[in-house]
Amino acid sequence: MIISTTPSLEGKPVVKYLGLVSGEAILGANLFKDLFANIRDIVGGRSAAYEKELRKAKELAIEEMVREARALGVNAIVAVDLDYESIAGNSGNLLMVSASGTAIITKE
């Protein structure tokens, strides 16, 4: 499966557009990660715990998008966009990543 942020693939003409495919992942960040992230914010530096969770959420969202595309029988997804959100809720902070793109069939 070819996945690209570009609207087309060089040398691969589009045979058919099958529409939007998407995937979402929402992960909770626990109390200790929140605490250490707040400390990092105060003293500066990067929050490795949040970065790890964000990468994990991105991978899950892309995997879900690809699963949806495979069910349509396509061989590529173009114009992929990733959106990131932090959601504060009663149970703590949540990290949300959504991936969306256009499912296409390209000429081999």
C-alpha positions as a LaTeX table, in Angstrom:
\begin{tabular}{lrrr}
\hline
Residue & $x$ (\AA) & $y$ (\AA) & $z$ (\AA) \\
\hline
Met1 & 0.00 & 0.00 & 0.00 \\
Ile2 & 1.45 & 3.34 & $-1.08$ \\
Ile3 & 0.68 & 6.16 & 1.35 \\
Ser4 & 1.48 & 9.72 & 0.34 \\
Thr5 & 0.76 & 13.25 & 1.49 \\
Thr6 & 0.94 & 14.42 & $-2.13$ \\
Pro7 & $-2.24$ & 14.63 & $-4.24$ \\
Ser8 & $-0.82$ & 12.33 & $-6.94$ \\
Leu9 & 1.92 & 9.76 & $-7.42$ \\
Glu10 & 4.57 & 10.44 & $-10.03$ \\
Gly11 & 4.56 & 7.77 & $-12.73$ \\
Lys12 & 1.43 & 6.09 & $-11.36$ \\
Pro13 & $-1.70$ & 7.25 & $-13.19$ \\
Val14 & $-4.94$ & 7.03 & $-11.23$ \\
Val15 & $-7.37$ & 4.42 & $-12.58$ \\
Lys16 & $-10.13$ & 5.04 & $-10.05$ \\
Tyr17 & $-10.90$ & 7.24 & $-7.03$ \\
Leu18 & $-12.81$ & 5.45 & $-4.27$ \\
Gly19 & $-13.20$ & 8.36 & $-1.86$ \\
Leu20 & $-12.20$ & 9.29 & 1.65 \\
Val21 & $-10.69$ & 6.83 & 4.09 \\
Ser22 & $-9.84$ & 7.70 & 7.67 \\
Gly23 & $-8.58$ & 6.37 & 10.94 \\
Glu24 & $-8.61$ & 7.76 & 14.45 \\
Ala25 & $-6.78$ & 6.97 & 17.66 \\
Ile26 & $-7.45$ & 8.43 & 21.08 \\
Leu27 & $-5.06$ & 7.53 & 23.86 \\
Gly28 & $-5.16$ & 8.53 & 27.49 \\
Ala29 & $-2.09$ & 9.97 & 29.13 \\
Asn30 & $-1.88$ & 8.83 & 32.71 \\
Leu31 & $-1.35$ & 10.92 & 35.84 \\
Phe32 & 2.40 & 10.24 & 36.10 \\
Lys33 & 3.04 & 11.19 & 32.48 \\
Asp34 & 0.97 & 14.36 & 33.01 \\
Leu35 & 2.95 & 15.21 & 36.14 \\
Phe36 & 6.34 & 14.68 & 34.48 \\
Ala37 & 5.21 & 16.58 & 31.37 \\
Asn38 & 4.21 & 19.54 & 33.58 \\
Ile39 & 7.62 & 19.44 & 35.27 \\
Arg40 & 9.29 & 19.40 & 31.84 \\
Asp41 & 7.19 & 22.40 & 30.82 \\
Ile42 & 8.45 & 24.30 & 33.86 \\
Val43 & 12.15 & 23.41 & 33.50 \\
Gly44 & 12.20 & 23.11 & 29.73 \\
Gly45 & 12.99 & 20.18 & 27.52 \\
Arg46 & 11.03 & 17.55 & 25.68 \\
Ser47 & 8.45 & 15.23 & 27.13 \\
Ala48 & 9.57 & 11.79 & 25.96 \\
Ala49 & 6.49 & 10.12 & 27.45 \\
Tyr50 & 4.09 & 12.32 & 25.47 \\
Glu51 & 6.19 & 11.99 & 22.32 \\
Lys52 & 6.03 & 8.19 & 22.60 \\
Glu53 & 2.25 & 8.25 & 23.08 \\
Leu54 & 1.84 & 10.65 & 20.15 \\
Arg55 & 3.88 & 8.39 & 17.84 \\
Lys56 & 1.82 & 5.40 & 18.99 \\
Ala57 & $-1.45$ & 7.26 & 18.31 \\
Lys58 & $-0.21$ & 8.31 & 14.84 \\
Glu59 & 0.73 & 4.73 & 13.95 \\
Leu60 & $-2.66$ & 3.42 & 15.13 \\
Ala61 & $-4.59$ & 6.07 & 13.16 \\
Ile62 & $-2.63$ & 5.31 & 9.98 \\
Glu63 & $-3.10$ & 1.55 & 10.47 \\
Glu64 & $-6.86$ & 2.04 & 10.82 \\
Met65 & $-6.96$ & 4.21 & 7.69 \\
Val66 & $-5.00$ & 1.58 & 5.73 \\
Arg67 & $-7.32$ & $-1.18$ & 6.97 \\
Glu68 & $-10.32$ & 0.78 & 5.67 \\
Ala69 & $-8.56$ & 1.35 & 2.32 \\
Arg70 & $-7.65$ & $-2.33$ & 1.93 \\
Ala71 & $-11.30$ & $-3.26$ & 2.45 \\
Leu72 & $-12.06$ & $-1.13$ & $-0.63$ \\
Gly73 & $-9.43$ & $-2.98$ & $-2.66$ \\
Val74 & $-7.20$ & 0.01 & $-3.40$ \\
Asn75 & $-3.44$ & 0.04 & $-3.76$ \\
Ala76 & $-2.72$ & 3.61 & $-2.64$ \\
Ile77 & $-3.87$ & 6.48 & $-0.45$ \\
Val78 & $-3.01$ & 10.03 & $-1.51$ \\
Ala79 & $-3.47$ & 13.48 & 0.01 \\
Val80 & $-3.01$ & 12.03 & 3.49 \\
Asp81 & $-3.50$ & 14.53 & 6.29 \\
Leu82 & $-2.73$ & 14.00 & 9.98 \\
Asp83 & $-4.47$ & 16.06 & 12.64 \\
Tyr84 & $-3.47$ & 16.17 & 16.28 \\
Glu85 & $-5.57$ & 17.26 & 19.25 \\
Ser86 & $-5.20$ & 17.32 & 23.00 \\
Ile87 & $-8.48$ & 16.85 & 24.81 \\
Ala88 & $-8.87$ & 17.63 & 28.50 \\
Gly89 & $-11.52$ & 15.51 & 30.17 \\
Asn90 & $-12.62$ & 14.29 & 33.57 \\
Ser91 & $-10.33$ & 11.27 & 33.32 \\
Gly92 & $-7.25$ & 13.33 & 32.42 \\
Asn93 & $-5.70$ & 14.45 & 29.16 \\
Leu94 & $-6.37$ & 12.54 & 25.98 \\
Leu95 & $-4.28$ & 12.58 & 22.83 \\
Met96 & $-6.20$ & 12.28 & 19.58 \\
Val97 & $-4.74$ & 11.70 & 16.14 \\
Ser98 & $-6.80$ & 11.40 & 13.00 \\
Ala99 & $-5.50$ & 10.35 & 9.60 \\
Ser100 & $-7.46$ & 10.82 & 6.39 \\
Gly101 & $-6.75$ & 10.53 & 2.71 \\
Thr102 & $-8.17$ & 9.65 & $-0.69$ \\
Ala103 & $-8.26$ & 5.95 & $-1.59$ \\
Ile104 & $-7.21$ & 5.31 & $-5.18$ \\
Ile105 & $-6.36$ & 2.50 & $-7.55$ \\
Thr106 & $-3.27$ & 3.24 & $-9.61$ \\
Lys107 & $-1.98$ & 1.64 & $-12.76$ \\
Glu108 & 0.83 & $-0.77$ & $-11.91$ \\
\hline
\end{tabular}
